[in-house]
Amino acid sequence: MRFNNILLAFTATIGIMVGTSCQKDDTEEQNGTQSLVVKDMSYGNDPAQKMDVYLPANRNSESTPAIFLIHGGAWIGGDKSEFDTIVQTLQQSLPDYAIFNINYRLVSFIGSNGWPDPLNDVDSAFSFAARKATEYQFNPQKLALIGASAGAHLGLLKAYSLNTGNNIKVVVDLFGPADIADLYNNPPDPALPGLLSFFMNGGPDVNAVGYRAASPIFQVTAAAPPTIIFHGTLDGLVPVYQSDSLHKRLVKANV
């Protein structure tokens, strides 16, 4: 899978930024805690609000960081299972990390689960995991986030505008939309304006405030966590200039 090669290229960087490179004493490394996998853990009442939890052996509440994965699918589709292979790659390259692979409510064409419900779900998943930190034995102040496409869009918004305690130390953006009003007005795919109208309950002409709030590029501040962006030049849904513009905004903010 192409993502695997990308992930291998920056897992070392994630480790440095989140702090897993710090030395552990022998007691921590051999504390006897067994690895644990919990599939479809509910973090809310809706059937879509589930996550898969992967906890490493010998974890502890002080030095075990966590990675959150958010799948793509244009806000209307996709599933956490799409990241199963990536989970395996992360377990091999970052074996000391806890991993949370989350689902969220998807937008329907009858008008339900639109903005900001998917972002609220992402935020709720983080809050749920933080409440379970002592039980799961990981450090909720040492977090990384990886999102793809629509999942990257939601991840960037979480990292830039809902990063409680600055606990997210690095965010990995895999070709996520940065300016959805621009995506509506200059669509590389003719289906995008209709899709965004369902997601945002109208176009930017009737919901300008919402479109701005839902665009990561306008949420960048100097407090934003370090951001690693990967975006192919031939992307037919999200033009690469969106990531270029986000990069420029981050540089301007000294991120």
C-alpha positions in Angstrom: 0.0 0.0 0.0 1.3 3.4 -0.9 0.6 4.8 2.5 3.0 2.3 4.1 6.0 3.8 2.2 4.9 7.3 3.2 4.5 6.3 6.9 7.9 4.6 7.0 9.4 7.9 5.8 8.2 9.9 8.7 7.7 7.6 11.7 11.1 8.6 13.0 10.0 12.2 12.9 6.8 11.5 14.7 8.8 9.7 17.4 11.1 12.7 18.0 8.2 15.2 18.0 6.0 13.2 20.4 8.8 12.3 22.6 9.0 8.5 22.4 12.7 8.7 22.0 13.1 9.5 25.7 14.9 6.8 27.7 12.9 4.4 29.7 14.2 2.6 32.8 14.4 -1.2 32.9 11.3 -1.4 35.1 9.1 0.4 32.5 10.4 -1.7 29.6 9.8 -5.0 31.4 6.6 -4.2 33.4 4.9 -7.3 32.1 1.8 -5.5 30.6 0.5 -7.6 27.7 -0.5 -6.1 24.4 -4.2 -5.7 23.9 -6.5 -5.1 20.9 -10.1 -3.9 21.4 -12.2 -3.7 18.2 -15.3 -1.6 17.9 -15.1 0.2 21.2 -18.0 2.6 21.5 -17.1 6.2 22.3 -20.7 7.5 21.9 -24.3 6.4 21.5 -24.4 6.3 17.7 -23.5 3.0 16.0 -21.0 4.9 13.9 -19.1 6.2 16.9 -16.6 3.3 17.3 -12.9 2.9 17.4 -10.4 0.1 17.3 -7.8 0.3 20.1 -4.3 -1.2 19.9 -2.3 -1.1 23.1 1.4 -2.2 23.1 3.0 -4.5 25.6 4.9 -2.9 28.5 3.0 0.3 28.2 2.7 2.8 31.0 0.9 6.1 31.7 4.0 8.2 31.6 6.0 7.3 28.5 3.6 5.5 26.1 2.4 7.9 23.4 -0.6 7.4 21.1 -1.5 7.8 17.5 -5.0 8.6 16.3 -6.0 7.5 12.7 -8.9 9.2 10.8 -10.0 7.6 7.6 -11.1 9.4 4.4 -14.1 9.0 2.2 -15.4 12.5 1.2 -17.3 12.7 4.5 -19.9 10.3 3.1 -18.1 7.0 3.0 -15.0 5.1 4.2 -14.3 3.0 7.3 -11.6 2.6 9.8 -10.8 -0.8 8.3 -9.1 1.0 5.4 -6.3 1.8 7.8 -5.8 -1.8 9.0 -2.7 -2.3 6.9 -1.3 1.0 8.1 -1.9 0.0 11.7 0.3 -3.1 11.1 3.0 -0.8 9.6 2.8 1.5 12.6 3.0 -1.4 15.1 6.2 -2.5 13.4 7.9 0.9 13.1 6.6 2.5 16.3 6.0 -0.6 18.6 5.8 1.5 21.8 2.7 3.5 20.6 -0.9 3.0 21.5 -3.1 3.4 18.4 -6.7 4.5 18.1 -8.3 4.0 14.7 -11.6 5.8 14.7 -14.9 5.9 12.8 -17.2 8.9 12.8 -20.7 9.7 11.6 -21.0 10.0 7.8 -23.0 12.6 6.0 -26.2 11.3 4.5 -28.1 12.7 1.5 -31.2 13.2 3.6 -29.4 15.9 5.6 -28.2 14.2 8.7 -24.7 14.1 10.2 -23.5 17.2 8.4 -21.1 19.8 9.7 -20.0 19.9 12.5 -21.1 16.4 13.5 -18.0 14.5 12.0 -15.6 16.9 13.7 -17.6 16.7 17.0 -17.2 12.9 16.7 -13.4 13.2 16.3 -13.2 15.4 19.3 -15.4 13.0 21.3 -13.1 10.1 20.4 -10.1 12.0 21.7 -12.0 12.9 24.9 -13.1 9.3 25.4 -9.6 8.0 25.0 -8.3 10.6 27.4 -10.8 9.5 30.1 -9.6 5.9 29.6 -5.9 6.8 29.7 -5.2 5.4 33.2 -7.0 2.2 32.3 -5.4 1.8 28.9 -2.0 3.0 30.3 -0.9 5.6 27.8 0.0 9.3 28.1 -2.8 11.5 26.8 -0.5 14.5 26.6 1.7 12.8 24.0 -0.5 12.4 20.9 0.0 12.2 17.1 -2.7 12.4 14.5 -2.8 10.9 11.0 -5.7 11.6 8.6 -6.3 10.9 5.0 -8.4 13.1 2.7 -11.7 14.0 4.5 -10.1 12.4 7.6 -7.1 14.7 7.2 -9.5 17.7 7.0 -11.1 16.7 10.3 -7.8 15.9 11.8 -6.3 19.3 10.9 -9.4 21.1 12.4 -9.1 19.0 15.6 -5.3 19.8 15.8 -5.7 23.5 15.0 -8.9 24.5 16.8 -9.7 21.8 19.4 -6.2 20.8 20.7 -7.0 20.8 24.4 -3.8 21.3 26.4 -1.8 21.2 23.2 -1.7 17.5 23.7 -1.5 16.8 19.9 2.2 17.2 19.2 2.2 16.5 15.5 -0.4 16.1 12.8 0.1 14.2 9.5 -2.0 15.5 6.6 -2.5 13.1 3.7 -4.0 15.2 0.9 -6.7 16.8 3.1 -8.8 19.7 1.9 -7.6 23.0 3.4 -10.2 25.5 2.1 -13.6 24.0 1.4 -15.1 27.3 0.0 -12.4 27.2 -2.7 -13.1 23.5 -3.3 -16.8 24.4 -3.8 -16.1 27.4 -6.1 -13.3 25.7 -8.1 -14.2 22.0 -8.1 -11.8 19.6 -9.9 -14.8 17.2 -9.8 -18.3 18.4 -10.8 -19.8 16.4 -8.0 -18.0 18.4 -5.3 -20.4 21.4 -5.0 -23.3 19.1 -4.4 -21.4 17.0 -1.9 -20.2 20.1 0.0 -23.8 21.5 0.0 -25.0 18.3 1.8 -22.0 18.5 4.2 -22.3 22.2 5.0 -26.1 22.6 4.6 -25.7 24.9 1.6 -23.0 26.7 -0.4 -20.6 29.3 0.8 -22.9 32.0 -0.4 -25.4 31.1 2.3 -23.0 29.7 4.9 -19.8 31.8 4.7 -19.1 31.6 8.4 -19.5 27.9 8.5 -17.3 27.4 5.5 -14.6 29.5 7.0 -14.8 27.6 10.4 -14.6 24.3 8.5 -11.5 25.3 6.6 -8.2 24.3 8.3 -6.3 27.1 6.5 -8.2 29.7 8.4 -7.6 28.0 11.8 -3.8 28.2 11.6 -2.2 30.1 14.5 1.3 30.1 16.0 0.0 27.5 18.5 -0.7 24.9 15.8 1.3 21.7 16.1 4.0 20.8 13.6 2.3 19.5 10.5 3.6 17.1 7.9 1.8 17.3 4.5 1.8 14.7 1.7 -0.2 15.4 -1.5 0.1 14.0 -5.0 0.2 16.4 -7.9 -2.3 14.4 -9.9 -5.0 14.4 -7.2 -8.3 14.6 -9.0 -10.5 15.5 -6.0 -8.4 17.9 -3.8 -6.0 20.0 -5.9 -2.4 20.1 -4.6 -2.4 23.9 -4.4 -4.7 23.6 -1.4 -1.8 21.9 0.5 0.6 24.4 -0.9 -1.5 27.2 0.5 -1.8 25.6 3.8 2.0 25.1 3.9 2.5 28.8 3.2 0.1 29.7 6.0 1.9 27.5 8.4 5.3 28.9 7.5 3.9 32.5 7.9 2.7 31.5 11.4 6.2 30.1 12.2 4.8 26.6 12.7 
